[in-house]
Amino acid sequence: MLDLTGKNALVTGIANNRSIAWGIAQQLHKAGANLGITYLPDDRGKMEKKVAELVEPLNPSLFVPCNVQNDEQIQATFDTIKDKWGKLDILIHCLAFANKDDLSGDFSSTSRPGFNQALEISTYSLVQLSGAAKPLMRDGGSIVTLTYLGGDRVVPNYNVMGIAKAGLEMSVRYLASEMGGQNIRVNAISAGPIRTLASSAVGGILDMIHHVEEIAPLRRTVTQLEVGNAAAFLCSDLASGITGQILYVDAGYEIMGM
Ligand SMILES: NC(=O)c1ccc[n+]([C@@H]2O[C@H](COP(=O)([O-])OP(=O)(O)OC[C@H]3O[C@@H](n4cnc5c(N)ncnc54)[C@H](O)[C@@H]3O)[C@@H](O)[C@H]2O)c1
């Protein structure tokens, strides 16, 4: 029943084979989606090469640079989608950034530039990419972003990223309300802690994972592919009645009080 054949899906946020976006891309591909992949370009083209090699087996029909702090690259990404695909069905927003210094210690020490940068990359980008996707989602669509419990409750060291995720979760609701009339659904997956490039910047991430392994109902944390399965579900017709929601894929950790 989970069939994404004929759907065009843009996946952002793949940096390496540990990325949650990589788990999502694999499961969307498995479900039959036609993939477009963006990568964060760097001066030496290292990321382009690395991501291109990784995603090759998934035969993406689009592969474009997209730094979400760069308006021209965002415009070019969606112009390319319009030219090559004509329409977009699925947008996966799976990226975030905060300075390592702002992911430990006192939250009140967060600098103004650090705060603004974290919110710009991790929160505003969902708003901007969704706005650019909207006119291309002519047959309706599904937008999925990634959040974490630290946007709803205090998690030690998550600090400014918690504020970014709180804003992201509220953005999901405002976007869902705006776009529902066009049959565009907008949801977030709140994933349990997973070791990735981004999460390694959060102070004490391994302790967080071990804590979840002890406390969560399933006595473990989750994998990138499990998050990918939930994303594929949310992007499919099986989830046609679901929008504006935060779906916890965290081995049940969120229900626990102690
Ligand atoms: N790993 C976890 O424990 C966990 C848990 C819950 C939610 N998340 C969320 O999942 C998402 C993916 O993170 P991940 O853990 O897979 O780490 P990751 O490091 O693999 O992915 C983060 C991605 O963000 C991209 N990025 C950073 N700045 C960018 C910019 N300016 N423009 C475009 N892309 C940019 C990076 O290139 C990278 O691909 C993030 O939103 C993260 O907050 C992660």
PDBQT file of the ligand as one rigid body, heavy atoms in Angstrom, charges set to zero:
ROOT
HETATM    1  N1  LIG A 301      20.737  13.089  15.151  1.00  0.00    +0.000 N 
HETATM    2  C1  LIG A 301      19.800  13.262  16.065  1.00  0.00    +0.000 C 
HETATM    3  O1  LIG A 301      19.917  12.780  17.201  1.00  0.00    +0.000 OA
HETATM    4  C2  LIG A 301      18.559  14.046  15.728  1.00  0.00    +0.000 A 
HETATM    5  C3  LIG A 301      17.410  13.881  16.518  1.00  0.00    +0.000 A 
HETATM    6  C4  LIG A 301      16.278  14.605  16.204  1.00  0.00    +0.000 A 
HETATM    7  C5  LIG A 301      16.292  15.489  15.117  1.00  0.00    +0.000 A 
HETATM    8  N2  LIG A 301      17.429  15.628  14.373  1.00  0.00    +0.000 N 
HETATM    9  C6  LIG A 301      17.406  16.564  13.234  1.00  0.00    +0.000 C 
HETATM   10  O2  LIG A 301      17.608  15.853  12.048  1.00  0.00    +0.000 OA
HETATM   11  C7  LIG A 301      18.077  16.756  11.046  1.00  0.00    +0.000 C 
HETATM   12  C8  LIG A 301      19.273  16.148  10.331  1.00  0.00    +0.000 C 
HETATM   13  O3  LIG A 301      20.391  16.077  11.211  1.00  0.00    +0.000 OA
HETATM   14  P1  LIG A 301      21.319  14.787  11.338  1.00  0.00    +0.000 P 
HETATM   15  O4  LIG A 301      21.324  14.415  12.756  1.00  0.00    +0.000 OA
HETATM   16  O5  LIG A 301      20.973  13.788  10.313  1.00  0.00    +0.000 OA
HETATM   17  O6  LIG A 301      22.792  15.385  11.071  1.00  0.00    +0.000 OA
HETATM   18  P2  LIG A 301      23.632  15.614   9.727  1.00  0.00    +0.000 P 
HETATM   19  O7  LIG A 301      24.834  16.374  10.151  1.00  0.00    +0.000 OA
HETATM   20  O8  LIG A 301      23.841  14.366   8.992  1.00  0.00    +0.000 OA
HETATM   21  O9  LIG A 301      22.670  16.539   8.867  1.00  0.00    +0.000 OA
HETATM   22  C9  LIG A 301      22.592  17.939   9.037  1.00  0.00    +0.000 C 
HETATM   23  C10 LIG A 301      22.573  18.515   7.637  1.00  0.00    +0.000 C 
HETATM   24  O10 LIG A 301      22.374  19.927   7.678  1.00  0.00    +0.000 OA
HETATM   25  C11 LIG A 301      23.063  20.435   6.567  1.00  0.00    +0.000 C 
HETATM   26  N3  LIG A 301      23.231  21.885   6.682  1.00  0.00    +0.000 N 
HETATM   27  C12 LIG A 301      23.822  22.582   7.690  1.00  0.00    +0.000 A 
HETATM   28  N4  LIG A 301      23.837  23.902   7.372  1.00  0.00    +0.000 NA
HETATM   29  C13 LIG A 301      23.225  24.019   6.156  1.00  0.00    +0.000 A 
HETATM   30  C14 LIG A 301      22.954  25.106   5.294  1.00  0.00    +0.000 A 
HETATM   31  N5  LIG A 301      23.305  26.365   5.601  1.00  0.00    +0.000 N 
HETATM   32  N6  LIG A 301      22.315  24.866   4.114  1.00  0.00    +0.000 NA
HETATM   33  C15 LIG A 301      21.974  23.605   3.763  1.00  0.00    +0.000 A 
HETATM   34  N7  LIG A 301      22.215  22.528   4.540  1.00  0.00    +0.000 NA
HETATM   35  C16 LIG A 301      22.838  22.737   5.717  1.00  0.00    +0.000 A 
HETATM   36  C17 LIG A 301      24.382  19.676   6.586  1.00  0.00    +0.000 C 
HETATM   37  O11 LIG A 301      25.035  19.762   5.356  1.00  0.00    +0.000 OA
HETATM   38  C18 LIG A 301      23.888  18.281   6.888  1.00  0.00    +0.000 C 
HETATM   39  O12 LIG A 301      23.620  17.579   5.690  1.00  0.00    +0.000 OA
HETATM   40  C19 LIG A 301      18.374  18.060  11.792  1.00  0.00    +0.000 C 
HETATM   41  O13 LIG A 301      17.268  18.931  11.649  1.00  0.00    +0.000 OA
HETATM   42  C20 LIG A 301      18.487  17.609  13.225  1.00  0.00    +0.000 C 
HETATM   43  O14 LIG A 301      18.237  18.647  14.150  1.00  0.00    +0.000 OA
HETATM   44  C21 LIG A 301      18.558  14.921  14.644  1.00  0.00    +0.000 A 
ENDROOT
TORSDOF 0
